[in-house]
Amino acid sequence: MVCFCFLVDQTRKVKRSKPVAGSCSRCGGGASVADMITQTRFCYVPFYWKSWKAIMCTFCGAMLKSYR
């Protein structure tokens, strides 16, 4: 009998960010624009990644708007 184990996960990381004018609608904290990278891995080997921008809250970490 053969047992297959497929491990697929997706991670989001912030490459860099800088503050922008505005505030979070959820907590009232400051906002920042961030360059994000999404990486999909299969058995811990990355096979797909995508870079995109998002406006995030600096206090609660909520994603207010994404530009994909």
PQR file of N, CA, C, O and H, with PARSE charges and radii, in Angstrom:
ATOM      1  N   MET A   1       0.847  -1.163   0.000 -0.4000 1.5000
ATOM      2  CA  MET A   1       0.000   0.000   0.000 -0.0000 2.0000
ATOM      3  C   MET A   1       0.904   1.240   0.000  0.5500 1.7000
ATOM      4  O   MET A   1       1.894   1.307   0.729 -0.5500 1.4000
ATOM      5  N   VAL A   2       0.547   2.187  -0.810 -0.4000 1.5000
ATOM      6  CA  VAL A   2       1.311   3.420  -0.925 -0.0000 2.0000
ATOM      7  C   VAL A   2       0.522   4.557  -0.289  0.5500 1.7000
ATOM      8  O   VAL A   2      -0.668   4.727  -0.554 -0.5500 1.4000
ATOM      9  H   VAL A   2      -0.257   2.133  -1.402  0.4000 1.0000
ATOM     10  N   CYS A   3       1.194   5.324   0.545 -0.4000 1.5000
ATOM     11  CA  CYS A   3       0.558   6.458   1.223 -0.0000 2.0000
ATOM     12  C   CYS A   3       1.144   7.752   0.672  0.5500 1.7000
ATOM     13  O   CYS A   3       2.356   7.961   0.701 -0.5500 1.4000
ATOM     14  H   CYS A   3       2.161   5.185   0.760  0.4000 1.0000
ATOM     15  N   PHE A   4       0.272   8.613   0.173 -0.4000 1.5000
ATOM     16  CA  PHE A   4       0.703   9.899  -0.360 -0.0000 2.0000
ATOM     17  C   PHE A   4       0.387  11.005   0.638  0.5500 1.7000
ATOM     18  O   PHE A   4      -0.698  11.050   1.217 -0.5500 1.4000
ATOM     19  H   PHE A   4      -0.713   8.444   0.149  0.4000 1.0000
ATOM     20  N   CYS A   5       1.333  11.875   0.821 -0.4000 1.5000
ATOM     21  CA  CYS A   5       1.153  13.011   1.721 -0.0000 2.0000
ATOM     22  C   CYS A   5       1.454  14.278   0.929  0.5500 1.7000
ATOM     23  O   CYS A   5       2.600  14.524   0.553 -0.5500 1.4000
ATOM     24  H   CYS A   5       2.215  11.838   0.350  0.4000 1.0000
ATOM     25  N   PHE A   6       0.423  15.079   0.679 -0.4000 1.5000
ATOM     26  CA  PHE A   6       0.593  16.310  -0.076 -0.0000 2.0000
ATOM     27  C   PHE A   6       0.508  17.493   0.882  0.5500 1.7000
ATOM     28  O   PHE A   6      -0.517  17.709   1.530 -0.5500 1.4000
ATOM     29  H   PHE A   6      -0.508  14.879   0.985  0.4000 1.0000
ATOM     30  N   LEU A   7       1.554  18.228   0.961 -0.4000 1.5000
ATOM     31  CA  LEU A   7       1.609  19.391   1.829 -0.0000 2.0000
ATOM     32  C   LEU A   7       1.638  20.638   0.958  0.5500 1.7000
ATOM     33  O   LEU A   7       2.641  20.941   0.313 -0.5500 1.4000
ATOM     34  H   LEU A   7       2.386  18.053   0.434  0.4000 1.0000
ATOM     35  N   VAL A   8       0.520  21.353   0.952 -0.4000 1.5000
ATOM     36  CA  VAL A   8       0.405  22.580   0.181 -0.0000 2.0000
ATOM     37  C   VAL A   8       0.050  23.700   1.142  0.5500 1.7000
ATOM     38  O   VAL A   8      -0.906  23.585   1.909 -0.5500 1.4000
ATOM     39  H   VAL A   8      -0.295  21.106   1.476  0.4000 1.0000
ATOM     40  N   ASP A   9       0.812  24.779   1.105 -0.4000 1.5000
ATOM     41  CA  ASP A   9       0.481  25.926   1.936 -0.0000 2.0000
ATOM     42  C   ASP A   9       0.776  27.203   1.170  0.5500 1.7000
ATOM     43  O   ASP A   9       1.462  27.195   0.149 -0.5500 1.4000
ATOM     44  H   ASP A   9       1.589  24.872   0.482  0.4000 1.0000
ATOM     45  N   GLN A  10       0.236  28.308   1.692 -0.4000 1.5000
ATOM     46  CA  GLN A  10       0.413  29.603   1.061 -0.0000 2.0000
ATOM     47  C   GLN A  10       0.767  30.606   2.151  0.5500 1.7000
ATOM     48  O   GLN A  10       0.087  30.689   3.174 -0.5500 1.4000
ATOM     49  H   GLN A  10      -0.322  28.315   2.521  0.4000 1.0000
ATOM     50  N   THR A  11       1.834  31.367   1.925 -0.4000 1.5000
ATOM     51  CA  THR A  11       2.278  32.350   2.908 -0.0000 2.0000
ATOM     52  C   THR A  11       2.272  33.737   2.292  0.5500 1.7000
ATOM     53  O   THR A  11       2.526  33.912   1.100 -0.5500 1.4000
ATOM     54  H   THR A  11       2.386  31.300   1.094  0.4000 1.0000
ATOM     55  N   ARG A  12       1.972  34.724   3.138 -0.4000 1.5000
ATOM     56  CA  ARG A  12       2.034  36.130   2.738 -0.0000 2.0000
ATOM     57  C   ARG A  12       3.094  36.821   3.578  0.5500 1.7000
ATOM     58  O   ARG A  12       3.119  36.682   4.801 -0.5500 1.4000
ATOM     59  H   ARG A  12       1.766  34.581   4.106  0.4000 1.0000
ATOM     60  N   LYS A  13       3.965  37.564   2.914 -0.4000 1.5000
ATOM     61  CA  LYS A  13       5.018  38.280   3.619 -0.0000 2.0000
ATOM     62  C   LYS A  13       5.049  39.720   3.135  0.5500 1.7000
ATOM     63  O   LYS A  13       4.753  40.010   1.976 -0.5500 1.4000
ATOM     64  H   LYS A  13       3.944  37.676   1.920  0.4000 1.0000
ATOM     65  N   VAL A  14       5.415  40.617   4.046 -0.4000 1.5000
ATOM     66  CA  VAL A  14       5.576  42.026   3.713 -0.0000 2.0000
ATOM     67  C   VAL A  14       7.038  42.263   3.360  0.5500 1.7000
ATOM     68  O   VAL A  14       7.920  42.049   4.191 -0.5500 1.4000
ATOM     69  H   VAL A  14       5.655  40.381   4.988  0.4000 1.0000
ATOM     70  N   LYS A  15       7.298  42.703   2.134 -0.4000 1.5000
ATOM     71  CA  LYS A  15       8.675  42.991   1.742 -0.0000 2.0000
ATOM     72  C   LYS A  15       9.110  44.337   2.284  0.5500 1.7000
ATOM     73  O   LYS A  15      10.189  44.444   2.865 -0.5500 1.4000
ATOM     74  H   LYS A  15       6.581  42.877   1.459  0.4000 1.0000
ATOM     75  N   ARG A  16       8.293  45.372   2.108 -0.4000 1.5000
ATOM     76  CA  ARG A  16       8.584  46.695   2.650 -0.0000 2.0000
ATOM     77  C   ARG A  16       7.280  47.472   2.761  0.5500 1.7000
ATOM     78  O   ARG A  16       6.297  47.166   2.085 -0.5500 1.4000
ATOM     79  H   ARG A  16       7.416  45.286   1.635  0.4000 1.0000
ATOM     80  N   SER A  17       7.289  48.465   3.609 -0.4000 1.5000
ATOM     81  CA  SER A  17       6.091  49.288   3.788 -0.0000 2.0000
ATOM     82  C   SER A  17       6.500  50.712   4.117  0.5500 1.7000
ATOM     83  O   SER A  17       7.596  50.966   4.617 -0.5500 1.4000
ATOM     84  H   SER A  17       8.087  48.713   4.158  0.4000 1.0000
ATOM     85  N   LYS A  18       5.592  51.635   3.824 -0.4000 1.5000
ATOM     86  CA  LYS A  18       5.822  53.028   4.189 -0.0000 2.0000
ATOM     87  C   LYS A  18       4.486  53.656   4.563  0.5500 1.7000
ATOM     88  O   LYS A  18       3.454  53.290   4.001 -0.5500 1.4000
ATOM     89  H   LYS A  18       4.702  51.429   3.417  0.4000 1.0000
ATOM     90  N   PRO A  19       4.490  54.585   5.493 -0.5600 1.5000
ATOM     91  CA  PRO A  19       3.238  55.166   5.980  0.2800 2.0000
ATOM     92  C   PRO A  19       2.558  56.040   4.932  0.5500 1.7000
ATOM     93  O   PRO A  19       3.217  56.671   4.106 -0.5500 1.4000
ATOM     94  N   VAL A  20       1.234  56.063   4.981 -0.4000 1.5000
ATOM     95  CA  VAL A  20       0.431  56.908   4.107 -0.0000 2.0000
ATOM     96  C   VAL A  20      -0.575  57.677   4.955  0.5500 1.7000
ATOM     97  O   VAL A  20      -0.800  57.343   6.119 -0.5500 1.4000
ATOM     98  H   VAL A  20       0.699  55.550   5.652  0.4000 1.0000
ATOM     99  N   ALA A  21      -1.171  58.695   4.373 -0.4000 1.5000
ATOM    100  CA  ALA A  21      -2.186  59.474   5.074 -0.0000 2.0000
ATOM    101  C   ALA A  21      -3.471  58.653   5.168  0.5500 1.7000
ATOM    102  O   ALA A  21      -3.865  58.008   4.196 -0.5500 1.4000
ATOM    103  H   ALA A  21      -0.988  58.966   3.428  0.4000 1.0000
ATOM    104  N   GLY A  22      -4.111  58.672   6.302 -0.4000 1.5000
ATOM    105  CA  GLY A  22      -5.353  57.945   6.490 -0.0000 2.0000
ATOM    106  C   GLY A  22      -5.320  57.141   7.757  0.5500 1.7000
ATOM    107  O   GLY A  22      -4.292  57.045   8.427 -0.5500 1.4000
ATOM    108  H   GLY A  22      -3.791  59.196   7.091  0.4000 1.0000
ATOM    109  N   SER A  23      -6.464  56.559   8.083 -0.4000 1.5000
ATOM    110  CA  SER A  23      -6.556  55.744   9.287 -0.0000 2.0000
ATOM    111  C   SER A  23      -7.412  54.516   9.023  0.5500 1.7000
ATOM    112  O   SER A  23      -8.169  54.462   8.053 -0.5500 1.4000
ATOM    113  H   SER A  23      -7.299  56.637   7.538  0.4000 1.0000
ATOM    114  N   CYS A  24      -7.280  53.548   9.888 -0.4000 1.5000
ATOM    115  CA  CYS A  24      -8.011  52.295   9.779 -0.0000 2.0000
ATOM    116  C   CYS A  24      -9.475  52.524  10.166  0.5500 1.7000
ATOM    117  O   CYS A  24      -9.763  53.222  11.138 -0.5500 1.4000
ATOM    118  H   CYS A  24      -6.665  53.592  10.676  0.4000 1.0000
ATOM    119  N   SER A  25     -10.386  51.939   9.410 -0.4000 1.5000
ATOM    120  CA  SER A  25     -11.809  52.079   9.717 -0.0000 2.0000
ATOM    121  C   SER A  25     -12.236  51.158  10.857  0.5500 1.7000
ATOM    122  O   SER A  25     -13.310  51.347  11.428 -0.5500 1.4000
ATOM    123  H   SER A  25     -10.153  51.371   8.620  0.4000 1.0000
ATOM    124  N   ARG A  26     -11.416  50.168  11.197 -0.4000 1.5000
ATOM    125  CA  ARG A  26     -11.775  49.217  12.264 -0.0000 2.0000
ATOM    126  C   ARG A  26     -11.289  49.671  13.633  0.5500 1.7000
ATOM    127  O   ARG A  26     -12.046  49.644  14.603 -0.5500 1.4000
ATOM    128  H   ARG A  26     -10.543  50.014  10.734  0.4000 1.0000
ATOM    129  N   CYS A  27     -10.018  50.092  13.716 -0.4000 1.5000
ATOM    130  CA  CYS A  27      -9.458  50.416  15.035 -0.0000 2.0000
ATOM    131  C   CYS A  27      -9.023  51.867  15.170  0.5500 1.7000
ATOM    132  O   CYS A  27      -8.780  52.329  16.285 -0.5500 1.4000
ATOM    133  H   CYS A  27      -9.403  50.114  12.928  0.4000 1.0000
ATOM    134  N   GLY A  28      -8.920  52.602  14.057 -0.4000 1.5000
ATOM    135  CA  GLY A  28      -8.491  53.990  14.114 -0.0000 2.0000
ATOM    136  C   GLY A  28      -6.985  54.174  14.064  0.5500 1.7000
ATOM    137  O   GLY A  28      -6.506  55.300  14.197 -0.5500 1.4000
ATOM    138  H   GLY A  28      -9.118  52.227  13.151  0.4000 1.0000
ATOM    139  N   GLY A  29      -6.239  53.124  13.878 -0.4000 1.5000
ATOM    140  CA  GLY A  29      -4.779  53.207  13.799 -0.0000 2.0000
ATOM    141  C   GLY A  29      -4.329  53.768  12.460  0.5500 1.7000
ATOM    142  O   GLY A  29      -5.146  53.991  11.567 -0.5500 1.4000
ATOM    143  H   GLY A  29      -6.628  52.210  13.770  0.4000 1.0000
ATOM    144  N   GLY A  30      -3.037  53.995  12.324 -0.4000 1.5000
ATOM    145  CA  GLY A  30      -2.472  54.532  11.089 -0.0000 2.0000
ATOM    146  C   GLY A  30      -2.431  53.491   9.984  0.5500 1.7000
ATOM    147  O   GLY A  30      -2.478  52.289  10.246 -0.5500 1.4000
ATOM    148  H   GLY A  30      -2.373  53.814  13.050  0.4000 1.0000
ATOM    149  N   ALA A  31      -2.343  53.961   8.751 -0.4000 1.5000
ATOM    150  CA  ALA A  31      -2.305  53.068   7.597 -0.0000 2.0000
ATOM    151  C   ALA A  31      -0.935  53.138   6.940  0.5500 1.7000
ATOM    152  O   ALA A  31      -0.223  54.134   7.064 -0.5500 1.4000
ATOM    153  H   ALA A  31      -2.305  54.937   8.538  0.4000 1.0000
ATOM    154  N   SER A  32      -0.580  52.075   6.244 -0.4000 1.5000
ATOM    155  CA  SER A  32       0.663  52.049   5.489 -0.0000 2.0000
ATOM    156  C   SER A  32       0.448  51.241   4.220  0.5500 1.7000
ATOM    157  O   SER A  32      -0.358  50.311   4.189 -0.5500 1.4000
ATOM    158  H   SER A  32      -1.158  51.266   6.143  0.4000 1.0000
ATOM    159  N   VAL A  33       1.179  51.608   3.174 -0.4000 1.5000
ATOM    160  CA  VAL A  33       1.137  50.846   1.940 -0.0000 2.0000
ATOM    161  C   VAL A  33       2.292  49.852   1.989  0.5500 1.7000
ATOM    162  O   VAL A  33       3.420  50.208   2.330 -0.5500 1.4000
ATOM    163  H   VAL A  33       1.834  52.364   3.200  0.4000 1.0000
ATOM    164  N   ALA A  34       1.993  48.601   1.644 -0.4000 1.5000
ATOM    165  CA  ALA A  34       2.982  47.530   1.777 -0.0000 2.0000
ATOM    166  C   ALA A  34       3.130  46.774   0.460  0.5500 1.7000
ATOM    167  O   ALA A  34       2.147  46.511  -0.233 -0.5500 1.4000
ATOM    168  H   ALA A  34       1.077  48.312   1.367  0.4000 1.0000
ATOM    169  N   ASP A  35       4.362  46.434   0.131 -0.4000 1.5000
ATOM    170  CA  ASP A  35       4.639  45.532  -0.989 -0.0000 2.0000
ATOM    171  C   ASP A  35       4.614  44.120  -0.435  0.5500 1.7000
ATOM    172  O   ASP A  35       5.455  43.745   0.382 -0.5500 1.4000
ATOM    173  H   ASP A  35       5.160  46.649   0.694  0.4000 1.0000
ATOM    174  N   MET A  36       3.642  43.343  -0.885 -0.4000 1.5000
ATOM    175  CA  MET A  36       3.431  41.990  -0.371 -0.0000 2.0000
ATOM    176  C   MET A  36       3.922  40.967  -1.382  0.5500 1.7000
ATOM    177  O   MET A  36       3.990  41.238  -2.581 -0.5500 1.4000
ATOM    178  H   MET A  36       2.959  43.648  -1.548  0.4000 1.0000
ATOM    179  N   ILE A  37       4.261  39.797  -0.882 -0.4000 1.5000
ATOM    180  CA  ILE A  37       4.583  38.668  -1.737 -0.0000 2.0000
ATOM    181  C   ILE A  37       3.824  37.450  -1.213  0.5500 1.7000
ATOM    182  O   ILE A  37       3.872  37.135  -0.024 -0.5500 1.4000
ATOM    183  H   ILE A  37       4.206  39.577   0.092  0.4000 1.0000
ATOM    184  N   THR A  38       3.131  36.782  -2.115 -0.4000 1.5000
ATOM    185  CA  THR A  38       2.416  35.562  -1.784 -0.0000 2.0000
ATOM    186  C   THR A  38       3.174  34.396  -2.396  0.5500 1.7000
ATOM    187  O   THR A  38       3.500  34.403  -3.583 -0.5500 1.4000
ATOM    188  H   THR A  38       3.093  37.038  -3.080  0.4000 1.0000
ATOM    189  N   GLN A  39       3.449  33.401  -1.575 -0.4000 1.5000
ATOM    190  CA  GLN A  39       4.243  32.267  -2.028 -0.0000 2.0000
ATOM    191  C   GLN A  39       3.475  30.977  -1.750  0.5500 1.7000
ATOM    192  O   GLN A  39       3.067  30.720  -0.617 -0.5500 1.4000
ATOM    193  H   GLN A  39       3.185  33.395  -0.610  0.4000 1.0000
ATOM    194  N   THR A  40       3.284  30.171  -2.790 -0.4000 1.5000
ATOM    195  CA  THR A  40       2.624  28.878  -2.656 -0.0000 2.0000
ATOM    196  C   THR A  40       3.686  27.788  -2.716  0.5500 1.7000
ATOM    197  O   THR A  40       4.522  27.763  -3.619 -0.5500 1.4000
ATOM    198  H   THR A  40       3.615  30.379  -3.710  0.4000 1.0000
ATOM    199  N   ARG A  41       3.635  26.893  -1.743 -0.4000 1.5000
ATOM    200  CA  ARG A  41       4.633  25.825  -1.662 -0.0000 2.0000
ATOM    201  C   ARG A  41       3.944  24.462  -1.714  0.5500 1.7000
ATOM    202  O   ARG A  41       2.847  24.284  -1.185 -0.5500 1.4000
ATOM    203  H   ARG A  41       2.956  26.914  -1.010  0.4000 1.0000
ATOM    204  N   PHE A  42       4.599  23.521  -2.350 -0.4000 1.5000
ATOM    205  CA  PHE A  42       4.157  22.139  -2.413 -0.0000 2.0000
ATOM    206  C   PHE A  42       5.276  21.281  -1.846  0.5500 1.7000
ATOM    207  O   PHE A  42       6.366  21.226  -2.417 -0.5500 1.4000
ATOM    208  H   PHE A  42       5.490  23.666  -2.780  0.4000 1.0000
ATOM    209  N   CYS A  43       5.020  20.617  -0.738 -0.4000 1.5000
ATOM    210  CA  CYS A  43       6.027  19.823  -0.028 -0.0000 2.0000
ATOM    211  C   CYS A  43       7.254  20.685   0.307  0.5500 1.7000
ATOM    212  O   CYS A  43       8.396  20.265   0.122 -0.5500 1.4000
ATOM    213  H   CYS A  43       4.135  20.662  -0.274  0.4000 1.0000
ATOM    214  N   TYR A  44       6.988  21.892   0.800 -0.4000 1.5000
ATOM    215  CA  TYR A  44       8.000  22.854   1.233 -0.0000 2.0000
ATOM    216  C   TYR A  44       8.886  23.381   0.111  0.5500 1.7000
ATOM    217  O   TYR A  44       9.922  23.988   0.382 -0.5500 1.4000
ATOM    218  H   TYR A  44       6.061  22.233   0.950  0.4000 1.0000
ATOM    219  N   VAL A  45       8.499  23.161  -1.139 -0.4000 1.5000
ATOM    220  CA  VAL A  45       9.241  23.673  -2.276 -0.0000 2.0000
ATOM    221  C   VAL A  45       8.384  24.739  -2.955  0.5500 1.7000
ATOM    222  O   VAL A  45       7.295  24.428  -3.436 -0.5500 1.4000
ATOM    223  H   VAL A  45       7.657  22.668  -1.359  0.4000 1.0000
ATOM    224  N   PRO A  46       8.847  25.986  -3.006 -0.5600 1.5000
ATOM    225  CA  PRO A  46       8.032  27.038  -3.632  0.2800 2.0000
ATOM    226  C   PRO A  46       7.932  26.827  -5.141  0.5500 1.7000
ATOM    227  O   PRO A  46       8.941  26.618  -5.815 -0.5500 1.4000
ATOM    228  N   PHE A  47       6.701  26.885  -5.665 -0.4000 1.5000
ATOM    229  CA  PHE A  47       6.541  26.730  -7.099 -0.0000 2.0000
ATOM    230  C   PHE A  47       5.750  27.877  -7.727  0.5500 1.7000
ATOM    231  O   PHE A  47       5.640  27.936  -8.952 -0.5500 1.4000
ATOM    232  H   PHE A  47       5.882  27.055  -5.117  0.4000 1.0000
ATOM    233  N   TYR A  48       5.193  28.795  -6.921 -0.4000 1.5000
ATOM    234  CA  TYR A  48       4.470  29.941  -7.462 -0.0000 2.0000
ATOM    235  C   TYR A  48       4.580  31.097  -6.487  0.5500 1.7000
ATOM    236  O   TYR A  48       4.393  30.905  -5.286 -0.5500 1.4000
ATOM    237  H   TYR A  48       5.283  28.747  -5.926  0.4000 1.0000
ATOM    238  N   TRP A  49       4.880  32.300  -6.979 -0.4000 1.5000
ATOM    239  CA  TRP A  49       4.891  33.473  -6.129 -0.0000 2.0000
ATOM    240  C   TRP A  49       4.391  34.663  -6.930  0.5500 1.7000
ATOM    241  O   TRP A  49       4.517  34.718  -8.153 -0.5500 1.4000
ATOM    242  H   TRP A  49       5.032  32.456  -7.956  0.4000 1.0000
ATOM    243  N   LYS A  50       3.820  35.614  -6.201 -0.4000 1.5000
ATOM    244  CA  LYS A  50       3.222  36.784  -6.827 -0.0000 2.0000
ATOM    245  C   LYS A  50       3.459  37.993  -5.931  0.5500 1.7000
ATOM    246  O   LYS A  50       3.291  37.909  -4.714 -0.5500 1.4000
ATOM    247  H   LYS A  50       3.717  35.569  -5.207  0.4000 1.0000
ATOM    248  N   SER A  51       3.847  39.113  -6.526 -0.4000 1.5000
ATOM    249  CA  SER A  51       4.046  40.356  -5.786 -0.0000 2.0000
ATOM    250  C   SER A  51       2.862  41.274  -6.039  0.5500 1.7000
ATOM    251  O   SER A  51       2.345  41.342  -7.155 -0.5500 1.4000
ATOM    252  H   SER A  51       3.984  39.182  -7.515  0.4000 1.0000
ATOM    253  N   TRP A  52       2.430  41.988  -4.983 -0.4000 1.5000
ATOM    254  CA  TRP A  52       1.303  42.900  -5.106 -0.0000 2.0000
ATOM    255  C   TRP A  52       1.368  43.926  -3.989  0.5500 1.7000
ATOM    256  O   TRP A  52       2.161  43.777  -3.059 -0.5500 1.4000
ATOM    257  H   TRP A  52       2.850  41.932  -4.078  0.4000 1.0000
ATOM    258  N   LYS A  53       0.546  44.965  -4.066 -0.4000 1.5000
ATOM    259  CA  LYS A  53       0.528  46.038  -3.070 -0.0000 2.0000
ATOM    260  C   LYS A  53      -0.776  45.986  -2.298  0.5500 1.7000
ATOM    261  O   LYS A  53      -1.812  45.572  -2.817 -0.5500 1.4000
ATOM    262  H   LYS A  53      -0.098  45.086  -4.821  0.4000 1.0000
ATOM    263  N   ALA A  54      -0.703  46.417  -1.039 -0.4000 1.5000
ATOM    264  CA  ALA A  54      -1.884  46.460  -0.188 -0.0000 2.0000
ATOM    265  C   ALA A  54      -1.757  47.622   0.790  0.5500 1.7000
ATOM    266  O   ALA A  54      -0.653  47.994   1.189 -0.5500 1.4000
ATOM    267  H   ALA A  54       0.139  46.754  -0.617  0.4000 1.0000
ATOM    268  N   ILE A  55      -2.892  48.186   1.171 -0.4000 1.5000
ATOM    269  CA  ILE A  55      -2.929  49.188   2.233 -0.0000 2.0000
ATOM    270  C   ILE A  55      -3.351  48.461   3.498  0.5500 1.7000
ATOM    271  O   ILE A  55      -4.431  47.875   3.562 -0.5500 1.4000
ATOM    272  H   ILE A  55      -3.789  47.884   0.848  0.4000 1.0000
ATOM    273  N   MET A  56      -2.480  48.506   4.510 -0.4000 1.5000
ATOM    274  CA  MET A  56      -2.703  47.757   5.738 -0.0000 2.0000
ATOM    275  C   MET A  56      -2.688  48.686   6.941  0.5500 1.7000
ATOM    276  O   MET A  56      -2.099  49.765   6.897 -0.5500 1.4000
ATOM    277  H   MET A  56      -1.602  48.983   4.458  0.4000 1.0000
ATOM    278  N   CYS A  57      -3.343  48.256   8.018 -0.4000 1.5000
ATOM    279  CA  CYS A  57      -3.324  48.985   9.276 -0.0000 2.0000
ATOM    280  C   CYS A  57      -2.041  48.627  10.020  0.5500 1.7000
ATOM    281  O   CYS A  57      -1.652  47.460  10.071 -0.5500 1.4000
ATOM    282  H   CYS A  57      -3.822  47.379   8.053  0.4000 1.0000
ATOM    283  N   THR A  58      -1.385  49.632  10.595 -0.4000 1.5000
ATOM    284  CA  THR A  58      -0.148  49.377  11.317 -0.0000 2.0000
ATOM    285  C   THR A  58      -0.403  48.857  12.724  0.5500 1.7000
ATOM    286  O   THR A  58       0.499  48.293  13.344 -0.5500 1.4000
ATOM    287  H   THR A  58      -1.700  50.580  10.554  0.4000 1.0000
ATOM    288  N   PHE A  59      -1.615  49.038  13.238 -0.4000 1.5000
ATOM    289  CA  PHE A  59      -1.916  48.606  14.598 -0.0000 2.0000
ATOM    290  C   PHE A  59      -2.540  47.209  14.639  0.5500 1.7000
ATOM    291  O   PHE A  59      -2.026  46.327  15.327 -0.5500 1.4000
ATOM    292  H   PHE A  59      -2.347  49.496  12.734  0.4000 1.0000
ATOM    293  N   CYS A  60      -3.635  46.998  13.913 -0.4000 1.5000
ATOM    294  CA  CYS A  60      -4.326  45.702  13.996 -0.0000 2.0000
ATOM    295  C   CYS A  60      -3.953  44.755  12.854  0.5500 1.7000
ATOM    296  O   CYS A  60      -4.273  43.568  12.924 -0.5500 1.4000
ATOM    297  H   CYS A  60      -4.052  47.714  13.354  0.4000 1.0000
ATOM    298  N   GLY A  61      -3.291  45.240  11.812 -0.4000 1.5000
ATOM    299  CA  GLY A  61      -2.843  44.379  10.720 -0.0000 2.0000
ATOM    300  C   GLY A  61      -3.919  44.053   9.697  0.5500 1.7000
ATOM    301  O   GLY A  61      -3.710  43.188   8.847 -0.5500 1.4000
ATOM    302  H   GLY A  61      -3.031  46.204  11.755  0.4000 1.0000
ATOM    303  N   ALA A  62      -5.063  44.720   9.755 -0.4000 1.5000
ATOM    304  CA  ALA A  62      -6.141  44.444   8.801 -0.0000 2.0000
ATOM    305  C   ALA A  62      -5.751  44.951   7.414  0.5500 1.7000
ATOM    306  O   ALA A  62      -5.092  45.983   7.281 -0.5500 1.4000
ATOM    307  H   ALA A  62      -5.233  45.424  10.445  0.4000 1.0000
ATOM    308  N   MET A  63      -6.165  44.216   6.388 -0.4000 1.5000
ATOM    309  CA  MET A  63      -5.920  44.616   5.024 -0.0000 2.0000
ATOM    310  C   MET A  63      -7.084  45.487   4.563  0.5500 1.7000
ATOM    311  O   MET A  63      -8.200  45.000   4.381 -0.5500 1.4000
ATOM    312  H   MET A  63      -6.700  43.378   6.497  0.4000 1.0000
ATOM    313  N   LEU A  64      -6.817  46.770   4.375 -0.4000 1.5000
ATOM    314  CA  LEU A  64      -7.883  47.714   4.041 -0.0000 2.0000
ATOM    315  C   LEU A  64      -8.204  47.716   2.555  0.5500 1.7000
ATOM    316  O   LEU A  64      -9.368  47.848   2.176 -0.5500 1.4000
ATOM    317  H   LEU A  64      -5.910  47.166   4.523  0.4000 1.0000
ATOM    318  N   LYS A  65      -7.203  47.575   1.716 -0.4000 1.5000
ATOM    319  CA  LYS A  65      -7.411  47.512   0.263 -0.0000 2.0000
ATOM    320  C   LYS A  65      -6.231  46.808  -0.347  0.5500 1.7000
ATOM    321  O   LYS A  65      -5.094  47.002   0.083 -0.5500 1.4000
ATOM    322  H   LYS A  65      -6.257  47.468   2.023  0.4000 1.0000
ATOM    323  N   SER A  66      -6.494  45.975  -1.366 -0.4000 1.5000
ATOM    324  CA  SER A  66      -5.408  45.280  -2.038 -0.0000 2.0000
ATOM    325  C   SER A  66      -5.429  45.625  -3.526  0.5500 1.7000
ATOM    326  O   SER A  66      -6.491  45.787  -4.127 -0.5500 1.4000
ATOM    327  H   SER A  66      -7.417  45.817  -1.715  0.4000 1.0000
ATOM    328  N   TYR A  67      -4.246  45.732  -4.098 -0.4000 1.5000
ATOM    329  CA  TYR A  67      -4.065  46.011  -5.513 -0.0000 2.0000
ATOM    330  C   TYR A  67      -3.344  44.814  -6.102  0.5500 1.7000
ATOM    331  O   TYR A  67      -2.118  44.735  -6.029 -0.5500 1.4000
ATOM    332  H   TYR A  67      -3.383  45.600  -3.610  0.4000 1.0000
ATOM    333  N   ARG A  68      -4.073  43.895  -6.675 -0.4000 1.5000
ATOM    334  CA  ARG A  68      -3.466  42.692  -7.238 -0.0000 2.0000
ATOM    335  C   ARG A  68      -3.305  42.795  -8.721  0.5500 1.7000
ATOM    336  O   ARG A  68      -2.808  41.864  -9.354 -0.5500 1.4000
ATOM    337  H   ARG A  68      -5.070  43.960  -6.734  0.4000 1.0000
TER
END
